């Protein structure tokens, strides 16, 4: 099943996405995973959080001017474009699976920044293309070979790929 986390992983590293899709779990004590959990627990405690649906976990949900807003909380805006696609996937899934129209909000608490995401035709096409590419990837018998990318030094799969 394609999930928002799988979308994010695929856009960062296809090997990571393959490993994740095949239930090969990363180092759960990795400092960046722990930091992500802490930011998640400590941010926006006064707003409704963590709504789980079939293939997504929405960090934050609220309404503004009668518009449903889904929030995705991220540690940094370094991968803002990837976070935008992940959030757009949630908006796309709600629209197509449940008939619910919503807007998105990327939230970067440490930077005190918010970025609005609206699902338009171009973004929908990008989501559909990404889903197709992920489906092709996960049905392969073996993961792609590891490739050194800047993200490797932050990755919880690093030892798996490079030991």
C-alpha positions in Angstrom: 0.0 0.0 0.0 1.3 3.4 -0.9 1.5 5.7 2.1 2.6 9.3 2.6 5.8 8.1 4.3 6.5 5.9 1.3 6.0 8.9 -1.1 8.4 10.9 1.0 11.0 8.1 1.1 10.8 7.5 -2.6 11.4 11.1 -3.5 14.5 11.1 -1.2 15.9 7.7 -2.0 14.4 4.8 -4.0 16.3 2.2 -2.1 14.9 3.6 1.2 11.4 3.4 -0.3 11.9 -0.2 -1.4 13.2 -1.2 2.0 10.3 0.5 3.7 7.8 -1.1 1.4 9.2 -4.5 2.2 8.9 -3.9 6.0 12.6 -3.7 6.6 12.7 -1.3 9.5 15.4 1.3 10.0 17.4 1.8 13.2 14.7 2.9 15.6 17.2 4.6 17.9 18.6 6.8 15.1 18.9 10.4 16.5 16.9 11.9 13.6 14.0 9.5 14.1 14.0 10.4 17.8 14.1 14.1 17.0 11.2 13.7 14.6 9.2 12.0 17.3 10.0 14.7 19.8 9.0 17.5 17.4 5.8 15.6 16.7 4.9 15.2 20.4 5.8 18.8 21.5 4.4 20.8 18.6 0.9 22.2 18.5 -0.3 20.4 21.6 -3.4 22.6 21.7 -4.7 21.5 18.3 -6.1 18.2 17.2 -3.4 15.9 16.0 -2.6 12.5 14.5 -5.6 11.4 12.5 -5.0 7.9 11.0 -6.7 6.8 7.9 -6.2 3.9 5.6 -2.8 5.0 4.1 -2.0 8.1 5.9 -1.3 9.6 9.3 -2.2 13.3 9.3 -0.2 15.3 11.8 -2.8 18.1 12.3 -6.3 18.8 11.3 -8.4 21.9 11.7 -10.8 24.2 9.9 -10.2 27.8 8.8 -13.0 29.8 7.3 -15.1 26.6 6.7 -12.1 25.0 4.9 -10.7 21.7 6.1 -6.9 22.1 6.6 -4.5 19.2 6.9 -1.2 20.0 8.5 2.1 18.2 8.0 4.8 19.0 10.6 8.4 18.9 9.4 11.7 19.4 11.2 13.2 21.6 8.4 12.2 23.2 5.1 15.3 21.7 3.4 13.1 19.1 1.7 10.1 21.4 1.4 9.2 20.3 -2.2 9.2 16.6 -1.0 7.0 17.5 2.0 4.7 19.3 -0.4 4.3 16.2 -2.5 3.7 14.0 0.6 1.0 16.4 1.8 -0.5 16.7 -1.7 -0.8 12.8 -1.6 -2.9 13.1 1.6 -5.1 15.8 -0.1 -5.4 13.6 -3.2 -6.3 10.5 -1.2 -9.0 12.3 0.8 -10.5 13.7 -2.4 -10.4 10.5 -4.4 -11.2 7.9 -1.7 -13.6 9.9 0.5 -14.8 12.8 -1.6 -13.4 15.3 0.9 -11.8 18.5 -0.3 -9.2 20.0 1.9 -6.2 22.4 1.7 -2.8 21.6 3.2 -0.4 23.4 5.4 3.3 22.6 5.8 4.5 23.6 9.2 8.1 24.1 10.2 8.0 24.8 13.9 11.7 25.5 14.4 11.7 28.0 11.6 8.3 29.4 12.6 7.1 29.0 9.0 4.0 27.8 7.3 3.4 27.1 3.7 -0.1 26.6 2.2 -0.5 23.7 -0.3 -3.5 23.6 -2.6 -4.2 20.5 -4.7 -4.4 21.6 -8.3 -4.4 19.6 -11.6 -0.6 19.8 -11.9 0.0 18.5 -8.4 -2.6 15.7 -9.0 -0.7 14.6 -12.1 2.6 14.6 -10.1 1.0 12.5 -7.4 -0.4 10.0 -10.0 3.0 9.8 -11.7 4.8 9.2 -8.4 2.4 6.5 -7.4 3.0 4.7 -10.7 6.8 4.9 -10.3 6.6 3.6 -6.7 4.4 0.7 -7.8 7.0 -0.3 -10.4 9.8 0.0 -7.8 8.2 -2.1 -5.0 7.4 -5.0 -7.3 11.1 -5.5 -8.1 12.6 -8.5 -6.5 15.6 -6.7 -5.1 16.2 -3.1 -3.8 18.1 -0.7 -6.0 21.8 -0.6 -5.3 22.8 2.0 -2.7 23.9 5.4 -4.1 25.7 7.9 -2.0 23.6 11.0 -1.7 23.8 13.9 0.8 20.8 12.4 2.7 22.7 9.2 3.5 24.5 10.8 6.5 21.1 11.5 8.1 19.4 8.2 7.2 18.3 5.6 9.6 19.0 2.9 7.0 22.7 4.0 6.6 24.2 1.0 8.3 22.0 -1.3 6.3 23.2 0.2 3.0 26.9 0.9 3.8 28.1 -1.8 6.3 
